[in-house]
Amino acid sequence: MTENLAPFIDHTLLKPEASQTDILRVCAEAVQYGFKSVCVNPVWIKTVHNALRDSSVLSCSVVGFPLGATPTDVKVFEARGATLDGADEVDMVINIAAARAGDKGALVDDIAAVAEAVHAGGAILKVIIETSLLSDEQKVLACQAAVEAGADFVKTSTGFNGGGATAEDVALMRSVVGPSIGVKASGGVRSREDAEAMIAAGASRIGASSGIAIVTGGTGTSSY
């Protein structure tokens, strides 16, 4: 059992209807409970960065979210803007069609371009492979591409395209990327039991909107 789960958690609010009041509440919760980061849509990253300025909680933005179906140069522009607005971390969605087609070269090119922009901005890159839409072979390919392209993490899911994280997928991803790359489990992680299962399988970060329920032993209601 992991005693303190808070440092594993990216406290997440990615609902399109989220208001500034909602965003600031999530920031306050992250500071109160000691979560690793607050993860929001790009329009809110400057607000989050300012709200967390005097804390140790990181600011996290998403890119190409939630479909991954925007051109690479648009993802790069979005990533650069996020880091300029204060993002410490960026979670990008891969070109899912390329993964399903087995096109590793296209995946590497897409991820590497975003990684270059993110790292130039002093941030780290997490790569969302959207496990619910991929076969095991395609998951392996996507993880290999992320490592080759210089990503810092691989991440299971957006939480918006079907199923979320499973311990089996986390274990598979960890086996591919090895010990030096982070693995983030996200989508459907709602309880302490869920989080501990993901960590036991190899996750080094948990993305959840139910972070408070996870650390207090309550019951969460949604993945994001």
HUCOR-V633455 format. One record per residue. N is the residue number from 1. RES is the residue in one small letter. PHI is phi in radians with two decimals (* if undefined). OMEGA is omega in whole degrees, 0 to 359 (* if undefined). Layout:
BEGIN
n,res,phi,omega
N,RES,PHI,OMEGA
N,RES,PHI,OMEGA
END
This chain:
BEGIN
n,res,phi,omega
1,m,*,175
2,t,-1.51,187
3,e,-1.16,183
4,n,-2.00,183
5,l,-1.54,187
6,a,-0.94,182
7,p,-1.18,177
8,f,-1.53,196
9,i,-1.73,166
10,d,-1.61,182
11,h,-1.30,199
12,t,-2.05,171
13,l,-2.46,184
14,l,-2.07,178
15,k,-1.15,184
16,p,-1.14,182
17,e,-1.56,180
18,a,-1.02,180
19,s,-1.74,176
20,q,-1.06,178
21,t,-1.05,178
22,d,-1.09,182
23,i,-1.11,180
24,l,-1.16,176
25,r,-1.12,179
26,v,-1.09,177
27,c,-1.08,179
28,a,-1.09,178
29,e,-1.10,181
30,a,-1.09,178
31,v,-1.17,182
32,q,-1.06,186
33,y,-1.65,179
34,g,1.34,178
35,f,-1.21,183
36,k,-1.20,183
37,s,-2.66,167
38,v,-2.01,183
39,c,-1.93,185
40,v,-2.42,173
41,n,-1.20,187
42,p,-0.99,182
43,v,-1.09,184
44,w,-1.84,189
45,i,-1.16,178
46,k,-1.15,177
47,t,-1.06,180
48,v,-1.14,179
49,h,-0.99,180
50,n,-1.18,181
51,a,-1.19,184
52,l,-1.76,189
53,r,-0.92,184
54,d,-1.70,180
55,s,-2.12,177
56,s,-1.68,180
57,v,-1.34,182
58,l,-1.50,176
59,s,-1.79,183
60,c,-2.24,178
61,s,-2.07,177
62,v,-1.99,184
63,v,-2.38,182
64,g,1.09,190
65,f,-1.73,0
66,p,-1.76,188
67,l,-1.69,183
68,g,1.28,190
69,a,-1.73,175
70,t,-1.68,180
71,p,-1.07,183
72,t,-1.00,183
73,d,-1.14,176
74,v,-1.24,176
75,k,-1.07,179
76,v,-1.11,178
77,f,-1.05,181
78,e,-1.14,180
79,a,-1.14,179
80,r,-1.09,178
81,g,-1.09,180
82,a,-1.12,180
83,t,-1.20,177
84,l,-1.11,178
85,d,-1.43,174
86,g,1.98,180
87,a,-1.17,173
88,d,-1.52,181
89,e,-2.45,178
90,v,-2.29,177
91,d,-1.87,181
92,m,-1.82,174
93,v,-1.70,180
94,i,-1.23,168
95,n,-1.32,187
96,i,-1.10,179
97,a,-1.07,179
98,a,-1.13,178
99,a,-1.11,181
100,r,-1.17,179
101,a,-1.49,181
102,g,1.33,183
103,d,-1.58,183
104,k,-1.13,181
105,g,-1.04,179
106,a,-1.14,178
107,l,-1.11,181
108,v,-1.07,181
109,d,-1.07,181
110,d,-1.11,183
111,i,-1.20,183
112,a,-1.09,180
113,a,-1.13,178
114,v,-1.22,179
115,a,-1.02,180
116,e,-1.07,180
117,a,-1.16,181
118,v,-1.13,181
119,h,-1.16,176
120,a,-1.11,178
121,g,-1.52,178
122,g,1.36,182
123,a,-1.94,176
124,i,-1.93,185
125,l,-2.00,171
126,k,-1.90,185
127,v,-1.97,181
128,i,-1.51,183
129,i,-1.70,178
130,e,0.97,187
131,t,-1.00,184
132,s,-1.17,182
133,l,-1.81,185
134,l,-2.12,170
135,s,-1.36,178
136,d,-1.03,179
137,e,-1.08,179
138,q,-1.21,176
139,k,-1.09,178
140,v,-1.06,180
141,l,-1.03,181
142,a,-1.12,178
143,c,-1.16,177
144,q,-1.07,179
145,a,-1.11,180
146,a,-1.10,179
147,v,-1.12,181
148,e,-1.08,183
149,a,-1.48,176
150,g,1.63,178
151,a,-1.21,179
152,d,-1.66,180
153,f,-2.48,160
154,v,-1.99,187
155,k,-2.35,188
156,t,-1.21,198
157,s,-2.63,170
158,t,-1.47,188
159,g,1.54,184
160,f,-1.99,186
161,n,-2.20,179
162,g,1.64,186
163,g,-1.12,180
164,g,-1.82,184
165,a,-1.23,169
166,t,-2.26,178
167,a,-1.07,180
168,e,-1.12,179
169,d,-1.17,178
170,v,-1.05,180
171,a,-1.10,178
172,l,-1.10,181
173,m,-1.09,179
174,r,-1.10,181
175,s,-1.13,181
176,v,-1.41,188
177,v,-1.46,180
178,g,1.38,188
179,p,-1.42,189
180,s,-1.62,179
181,i,-1.86,179
182,g,-1.27,173
183,v,-2.20,181
184,k,-1.93,176
185,a,-1.69,181
186,s,-2.55,183
187,g,1.63,176
188,g,1.47,178
189,v,-1.55,192
190,r,-2.14,186
191,s,-2.42,176
192,r,-1.02,180
193,e,-1.06,177
194,d,-1.02,184
195,a,-1.09,181
196,e,-1.14,177
197,a,-1.15,179
198,m,-1.18,180
199,i,-1.14,178
200,a,-1.08,180
201,a,-1.40,177
202,g,2.24,180
203,a,-1.26,175
204,s,-1.90,176
205,r,-2.63,179
206,i,-2.17,174
207,g,-1.78,184
208,a,-2.78,170
209,s,-1.58,181
210,s,-1.79,184
211,g,-1.01,180
212,i,-1.13,178
213,a,-1.08,180
214,i,-1.12,185
215,v,-1.44,181
216,t,-1.78,180
217,g,1.49,178
218,g,-1.45,181
219,t,-2.05,177
220,g,-1.51,184
221,t,-2.05,183
222,s,-2.66,179
223,s,-1.34,177
224,y,-2.35,*
END
